[in-house]
Structure formats: structure tokens, C-alpha cells
Amino acid sequence: MLLVAAAGCSDSKGDAGAGPVLKPVPKVSSSMPAPPADGELPRGGRVIFPKYQLVGYVGLPGSPALGPLDKDLDAKADKLEKLAKSYSVGRTPLPVLELIVVVASGGPGKDRKYRNRLADEKIERYLKVAREHKMLLLLDIQPGRAKILDEVKRQERWLKEPDVGLAFDPEWAVGPGQVPGRVFGHTSGAELDGIAKYLSGLVAQNDLPEKVFVFHQLSARIVSNEKALKQHPGVVTIKSVDGIGSRSAKESTWRKLTPRMAAGVHAGFKLFYQEDTRHGPLMTPAQVMALKPRPEFVVYE
């Protein structure tokens, strides 16, 4: 897999240290569309499932290798809208922009955490597009050597918004002495549970609609003791199965990983425009939706 440095990311001395550094909350641009009315989801209501089918694009500004959300956001949003409709199958499509806001790095950086953070100004740009198109924004975190919950908490000003959720890529969460991209990262059900509990607190404190929490999983070894992940009020947890390869290989990974889901976790499925098509044609929406259990979030990288 390819590691790409994030253009416009921050890795300054202010980021150093084990815990999050408190900074003044930047003002949101006056051109930012208002959040959904009455604390609702972008297309109404406060509950994700079973009303909605989530379909998303992932990406990082200036990094096409990490997904289609690298540029031309309005055009990509229009394309995503059409794609989402092909997955509706009796539900209301709710498109998702999954923006990588913390990207793992092959270099240590000044604080030796092996990750870079996207600037607030760039996150604001993506939220603006999401609101203009009535879509959800997910903040994707690849923490490198940093503690995942610290990185999540640094995004709190965004996570307090009713239309912003979270994604965690534990493949890129490595331990001391390890380098992202050289080894597979790892998480545990207990660590995932801690994140979900924190998000549940934000929902309760700010009277938010259900908040989406996605964790990506490429293979069984990336998440240990998954059953320790519990259900928390106001949090919709989704496991995105990220197997790469031919249709048969991806379906095999699906059959291995979905039975491991903890109670209350929803199934998600990831497609790769480049990596998958090296092994054959990209799976069609009909083929994806024929999987059991039904993928309730389908995301393209």
C-alpha cells in the first residue's frame, strides 16, 4: 500500500506530546452553510438505520492514490449522488464524504508520531461541500504511533456538528518502534469501545442525532477481542470490510470477518478503484448488495 504525505497537513511543535494540545477554536467561515435544522441528519430525522443506505467516497486533498475525494469536490459529490441511488434498494440514499484528516506517514515528524494532520481550513472546505449537497462528512483517522483517542478528541469541534461522524483505520495504528506501511497496525475491541463511549457522550451533551462511527478492517489480525465493543446510545458503529482483490477474494474476506462482528455492529464494504481492478472488474452495486449480511455502508477508495 502507498503512503502519501498530506498536503496542507500540520506536524508542528504544537502537536508534540502524548496528549491533545488545547488551542483556540477557529471561527467557521461566514460562507459555511448552516447545519441541518433542529439538530437533524442532512436528509432528515435523527436515526441512521433502517431509513438510510450510506454510500461514500474516501479521499485526501491532492492525493489521488488515497481515493477520489482529492479535488473537484462538487463534481465528485454529483457523481456520488448518482452512485448512491444505485444502492438504495428500498432505502433513502445518504451519501458520505470520508475525508482523511490524520494520515499515517513513513517519516517520524517533529513529535515522532508518524502521522500528519489536515488543516482546519481544509476540513471546513469539505464540510461546506457536504452541507451544500446534504451529505454526511466522516473524519478518517490513521494515527500512526499517536494514541487514537487523543487524535479523535482533537477533532471534537467538528464532531460536535450534527452531520459529522468518525472513521478509524487501525491498519495504520502502530506501536512504539513500528513504522506505518512496514507493518500492519492493530486495535482491540476495548479500544474501539472507548471511542464509541466518547462519541456517545458528545451526542448526549450536545443533543445530536445518531453519530456514525466506522472502523475499517482488512484482516482478522487487525482487531483483537472484537466482542469487547459494546453498544452505546446515539452511536451507530459500522465495520467496513476492506479486503482487496478479485470478487471471489473480497467475498472470502467478507465471510471471514462479518461473523466476528460484535452485537449491534452494522456491516460495511469497501471497493478500491485501482487495487481491485488489477484482479478483474469492479464489483457492481447489485453484486455488493447481494452479500449477506447486507452492507449498510459502501465506500469507494
Beta strands, then each sheet from edge to edge (+ up, - down):
strand 1: 9-10
strand 2: 52-59
strand 3: 92-104
strand 4: 115-118
strand 5: 136-141
strand 6: 164-168
strand 7: 187-188
strand 8: 211-217
strand 9: 223-224
strand 10: 235-241
strand 11: 266-271
strand 12: 297-300
sheet 1: 1+ 4- 3+ 2+ 12+ 11+ 10+ 8+ 6+ 5+
sheet 2: 7+ 9+
end
